[in-house]
């Protein structure tokens, strides 16, 4: 059983009526200026006004634009607790395997966070690096419990030891989600792979709720298919980034995501997210 104020924070991440969540991930700027993420203050203000359930920011953005949050009805604030190093020069190719903590749990609480998000990389060539990452998650989970702050874990297949074939094996995602829960996650943010029938094993074998991430920008019809499939097998919601802030109208996209995620309203989603 969670302490009452941890449960309060968890509640802020979800729509009260449907019990599902629509979060907007905006922590991608840790790798530099991404298309669609220019003018962060204006963009964050636009997303806040659209009222998703939560917005995910990097530690630096949470500090800089903290004053934008906290009004009645505003989205919950989720802060990314780490950064990933793939190269020494922005835009250069590299393997996304090296990870470091970017803020403490105490600092996240001080900034008014309702949750933090941490990355768990699978497929590292070096087993010591894998152990370090998993130790980081367990220590973070303990510290989050001390501060009654929910921990969202994002298991990834960024390690170079994984083949493309293995990255499409749904059983791998079931294992990654389960391990995330075993290490102390309160919520898992995971890729959606395979069919809804196959993905049901990911949800049913994870001890905590599973949400899906959006990945690269996709056509509205494909996004709708993914969300409908995910919702049909028990996923608790979506955490989308590029498919929101790289869209023509991010605010309308948020409303569309809420329509299809909360109510299964595909028609409204496609109408609001139509690309001209």
URGI-V476550 format. One record per residue. N is the residue number from 1. PHI is phi as a letter, one per 30 degrees, with the letter a starting at -180 (999 if undefined). BURIAL is b if it has 9 or more other C-alpha atoms within 8 Angstrom, else e. D_LAST is the distance of its C-alpha to the last C-alpha in Angstrom with 2 decimals. Layout:
n=N phi=PHI burial=BURIAL d_last=D_LAST
n=N phi=PHI burial=BURIAL d_last=D_LAST
//
This chain:
n=1 phi=999 burial=e d_last=48.38
n=2 phi=d burial=e d_last=46.36
n=3 phi=d burial=e d_last=47.93
n=4 phi=e burial=e d_last=46.71
n=5 phi=d burial=e d_last=44.83
n=6 phi=d burial=b d_last=43.03
n=7 phi=d burial=b d_last=41.92
n=8 phi=e burial=e d_last=40.79
n=9 phi=d burial=b d_last=38.49
n=10 phi=d burial=b d_last=37.20
n=11 phi=e burial=b d_last=36.53
n=12 phi=d burial=b d_last=34.29
n=13 phi=d burial=b d_last=31.92
n=14 phi=b burial=b d_last=31.27
n=15 phi=d burial=b d_last=30.05
n=16 phi=d burial=e d_last=33.35
n=17 phi=d burial=e d_last=32.39
n=18 phi=d burial=e d_last=30.64
n=19 phi=i burial=b d_last=32.41
n=20 phi=c burial=b d_last=29.25
n=21 phi=b burial=b d_last=27.52
n=22 phi=b burial=b d_last=24.12
n=23 phi=c burial=b d_last=24.79
n=24 phi=c burial=b d_last=22.62
n=25 phi=d burial=b d_last=24.13
n=26 phi=b burial=b d_last=24.19
n=27 phi=c burial=b d_last=27.28
n=28 phi=d burial=b d_last=25.65
n=29 phi=d burial=b d_last=26.74
n=30 phi=d burial=e d_last=30.24
n=31 phi=c burial=e d_last=29.37
n=32 phi=k burial=e d_last=28.20
n=33 phi=d burial=e d_last=25.09
n=34 phi=c burial=b d_last=22.06
n=35 phi=e burial=e d_last=18.51
n=36 phi=j burial=e d_last=17.07
n=37 phi=c burial=b d_last=20.65
n=38 phi=d burial=e d_last=21.66
n=39 phi=h burial=e d_last=23.30
n=40 phi=d burial=e d_last=24.50
n=41 phi=d burial=e d_last=26.18
n=42 phi=d burial=e d_last=23.15
n=43 phi=d burial=b d_last=20.99
n=44 phi=d burial=e d_last=23.84
n=45 phi=d burial=b d_last=24.33
n=46 phi=d burial=b d_last=20.73
n=47 phi=d burial=b d_last=21.09
n=48 phi=e burial=b d_last=24.56
n=49 phi=d burial=e d_last=23.44
n=50 phi=d burial=b d_last=21.02
n=51 phi=i burial=b d_last=24.24
n=52 phi=d burial=b d_last=23.78
n=53 phi=d burial=b d_last=27.20
n=54 phi=a burial=b d_last=27.76
n=55 phi=b burial=b d_last=26.57
n=56 phi=c burial=b d_last=28.00
n=57 phi=b burial=b d_last=29.11
n=58 phi=d burial=b d_last=31.48
n=59 phi=e burial=b d_last=34.97
n=60 phi=d burial=e d_last=34.53
n=61 phi=d burial=b d_last=31.36
n=62 phi=d burial=b d_last=33.12
n=63 phi=d burial=e d_last=36.03
n=64 phi=d burial=e d_last=34.22
n=65 phi=c burial=b d_last=31.87
n=66 phi=e burial=b d_last=34.24
n=67 phi=d burial=e d_last=34.66
n=68 phi=d burial=e d_last=31.10
n=69 phi=c burial=b d_last=32.12
n=70 phi=j burial=e d_last=34.77
n=71 phi=d burial=e d_last=33.91
n=72 phi=e burial=e d_last=34.29
n=73 phi=i burial=e d_last=31.33
n=74 phi=d burial=b d_last=29.89
n=75 phi=d burial=b d_last=28.67
n=76 phi=d burial=b d_last=31.39
n=77 phi=c burial=b d_last=31.82
n=78 phi=c burial=b d_last=32.10
n=79 phi=c burial=b d_last=33.37
n=80 phi=d burial=b d_last=33.29
n=81 phi=c burial=b d_last=36.98
n=82 phi=b burial=b d_last=36.80
n=83 phi=b burial=b d_last=35.21
n=84 phi=c burial=b d_last=34.90
n=85 phi=c burial=b d_last=36.27
n=86 phi=c burial=b d_last=35.05
n=87 phi=a burial=b d_last=36.28
n=88 phi=c burial=e d_last=38.15
n=89 phi=b burial=e d_last=35.55
n=90 phi=e burial=e d_last=31.91
n=91 phi=i burial=e d_last=29.46
n=92 phi=d burial=e d_last=32.42
n=93 phi=d burial=e d_last=32.49
n=94 phi=l burial=e d_last=34.64
n=95 phi=c burial=b d_last=35.43
n=96 phi=d burial=b d_last=34.28
n=97 phi=b burial=b d_last=37.68
n=98 phi=d burial=e d_last=39.54
n=99 phi=b burial=b d_last=39.04
n=100 phi=b burial=e d_last=40.72
n=101 phi=d burial=e d_last=40.86
n=102 phi=c burial=b d_last=39.21
n=103 phi=a burial=b d_last=40.76
n=104 phi=d burial=e d_last=43.43
n=105 phi=d burial=b d_last=43.02
n=106 phi=e burial=e d_last=45.14
n=107 phi=d burial=e d_last=42.81
n=108 phi=d burial=b d_last=39.80
n=109 phi=d burial=b d_last=41.79
n=110 phi=d burial=e d_last=42.77
n=111 phi=d burial=b d_last=39.11
n=112 phi=i burial=e d_last=38.50
n=113 phi=d burial=b d_last=36.67
n=114 phi=c burial=b d_last=36.35
n=115 phi=a burial=b d_last=36.11
n=116 phi=b burial=b d_last=35.96
n=117 phi=b burial=b d_last=34.17
n=118 phi=b burial=b d_last=35.99
n=119 phi=c burial=b d_last=35.21
n=120 phi=b burial=b d_last=37.48
n=121 phi=d burial=b d_last=37.12
n=122 phi=c burial=b d_last=38.46
n=123 phi=j burial=b d_last=39.61
n=124 phi=d burial=b d_last=41.40
n=125 phi=d burial=e d_last=43.83
n=126 phi=c burial=e d_last=46.35
n=127 phi=d burial=e d_last=47.61
n=128 phi=d burial=e d_last=48.88
n=129 phi=d burial=b d_last=45.38
n=130 phi=d burial=b d_last=44.31
n=131 phi=d burial=e d_last=47.29
n=132 phi=d burial=e d_last=46.54
n=133 phi=d burial=b d_last=42.98
n=134 phi=d burial=b d_last=44.29
n=135 phi=d burial=e d_last=47.11
n=136 phi=e burial=e d_last=44.65
n=137 phi=d burial=b d_last=42.82
n=138 phi=d burial=b d_last=46.12
n=139 phi=d burial=e d_last=47.37
n=140 phi=d burial=b d_last=44.14
n=141 phi=d burial=b d_last=44.36
n=142 phi=d burial=b d_last=47.94
n=143 phi=d burial=b d_last=47.09
n=144 phi=d burial=b d_last=44.19
n=145 phi=d burial=b d_last=46.65
n=146 phi=d burial=e d_last=49.07
n=147 phi=c burial=b d_last=46.54
n=148 phi=h burial=b d_last=45.02
n=149 phi=c burial=b d_last=41.55
n=150 phi=d burial=b d_last=39.25
n=151 phi=c burial=b d_last=38.42
n=152 phi=c burial=b d_last=35.14
n=153 phi=c burial=b d_last=35.64
n=154 phi=c burial=b d_last=32.93
n=155 phi=d burial=b d_last=34.56
n=156 phi=b burial=b d_last=32.96
n=157 phi=c burial=b d_last=33.65
n=158 phi=d burial=b d_last=33.58
n=159 phi=d burial=b d_last=37.20
n=160 phi=d burial=b d_last=37.98
n=161 phi=d burial=e d_last=40.47
n=162 phi=c burial=b d_last=37.80
n=163 phi=d burial=e d_last=36.71
n=164 phi=d burial=e d_last=33.22
n=165 phi=d burial=e d_last=34.83
n=166 phi=d burial=e d_last=36.30
n=167 phi=d burial=b d_last=33.04
n=168 phi=c burial=e d_last=31.71
n=169 phi=d burial=b d_last=34.90
n=170 phi=d burial=b d_last=34.22
n=171 phi=d burial=e d_last=37.89
n=172 phi=d burial=b d_last=37.44
n=173 phi=d burial=b d_last=34.95
n=174 phi=d burial=b d_last=37.45
n=175 phi=d burial=b d_last=40.10
n=176 phi=d burial=b d_last=38.05
n=177 phi=d burial=b d_last=37.10
n=178 phi=d burial=b d_last=40.73
n=179 phi=d burial=e d_last=42.10
n=180 phi=e burial=b d_last=39.84
n=181 phi=d burial=b d_last=41.28
n=182 phi=d burial=e d_last=44.77
n=183 phi=d burial=b d_last=44.54
n=184 phi=k burial=b d_last=43.69
n=185 phi=d burial=b d_last=39.97
n=186 phi=c burial=b d_last=39.15
n=187 phi=a burial=b d_last=35.57
n=188 phi=c burial=b d_last=34.01
n=189 phi=c burial=b d_last=30.50
n=190 phi=b burial=b d_last=29.97
n=191 phi=d burial=b d_last=27.70
n=192 phi=c burial=b d_last=26.92
n=193 phi=b burial=e d_last=28.35
n=194 phi=i burial=b d_last=29.54
n=195 phi=c burial=e d_last=29.51
n=196 phi=e burial=b d_last=29.93
n=197 phi=d burial=e d_last=33.52
n=198 phi=d burial=b d_last=34.17
n=199 phi=d burial=b d_last=32.53
n=200 phi=e burial=b d_last=34.70
n=201 phi=d burial=b d_last=37.53
n=202 phi=d burial=b d_last=35.73
n=203 phi=d burial=b d_last=35.49
n=204 phi=d burial=e d_last=38.88
n=205 phi=c burial=e d_last=40.84
n=206 phi=c burial=b d_last=39.55
n=207 phi=d burial=e d_last=41.76
n=208 phi=b burial=b d_last=38.97
n=209 phi=e burial=b d_last=35.45
n=210 phi=c burial=b d_last=32.72
n=211 phi=c burial=b d_last=29.12
n=212 phi=c burial=b d_last=26.46
n=213 phi=c burial=b d_last=24.52
n=214 phi=c burial=b d_last=20.91
n=215 phi=i burial=b d_last=21.42
n=216 phi=d burial=e d_last=18.90
n=217 phi=e burial=e d_last=15.12
n=218 phi=b burial=e d_last=14.09
n=219 phi=d burial=e d_last=11.46
n=220 phi=e burial=b d_last=11.50
n=221 phi=d burial=e d_last=13.69
n=222 phi=d burial=e d_last=16.07
n=223 phi=d burial=b d_last=16.36
n=224 phi=d burial=b d_last=17.18
n=225 phi=e burial=e d_last=19.74
n=226 phi=d burial=b d_last=21.29
n=227 phi=d burial=b d_last=21.72
n=228 phi=d burial=b d_last=23.14
n=229 phi=d burial=b d_last=25.47
n=230 phi=d burial=b d_last=26.60
n=231 phi=d burial=b d_last=27.28
n=232 phi=d burial=e d_last=29.27
n=233 phi=c burial=b d_last=31.73
n=234 phi=j burial=b d_last=32.47
n=235 phi=d burial=b d_last=30.21
n=236 phi=d burial=b d_last=30.37
n=237 phi=l burial=b d_last=26.84
n=238 phi=b burial=b d_last=24.21
n=239 phi=b burial=b d_last=24.32
n=240 phi=c burial=b d_last=20.88
n=241 phi=c burial=b d_last=20.22
n=242 phi=e burial=b d_last=17.61
n=243 phi=d burial=b d_last=15.22
n=244 phi=c burial=b d_last=15.58
n=245 phi=d burial=b d_last=16.10
n=246 phi=c burial=b d_last=13.78
n=247 phi=d burial=b d_last=10.79
n=248 phi=d burial=e d_last=8.64
n=249 phi=b burial=b d_last=11.09
n=250 phi=e burial=b d_last=14.23
n=251 phi=d burial=b d_last=16.07
n=252 phi=d burial=b d_last=13.75
n=253 phi=d burial=b d_last=13.70
n=254 phi=e burial=b d_last=17.49
n=255 phi=d burial=b d_last=17.78
n=256 phi=d burial=b d_last=15.84
n=257 phi=d burial=b d_last=18.15
n=258 phi=d burial=b d_last=21.07
n=259 phi=d burial=b d_last=20.33
n=260 phi=d burial=b d_last=20.33
n=261 phi=d burial=b d_last=23.02
n=262 phi=d burial=b d_last=25.35
n=263 phi=b burial=e d_last=25.03
n=264 phi=i burial=e d_last=23.40
n=265 phi=c burial=b d_last=20.70
n=266 phi=d burial=b d_last=18.04
n=267 phi=d burial=e d_last=16.46
n=268 phi=d burial=b d_last=15.99
n=269 phi=e burial=b d_last=14.68
n=270 phi=d burial=b d_last=11.88
n=271 phi=d burial=e d_last=11.14
n=272 phi=d burial=b d_last=11.25
n=273 phi=c burial=b d_last=9.44
n=274 phi=e burial=e d_last=6.42
n=275 phi=c burial=e d_last=3.79
n=276 phi=c burial=e d_last=0.00
//
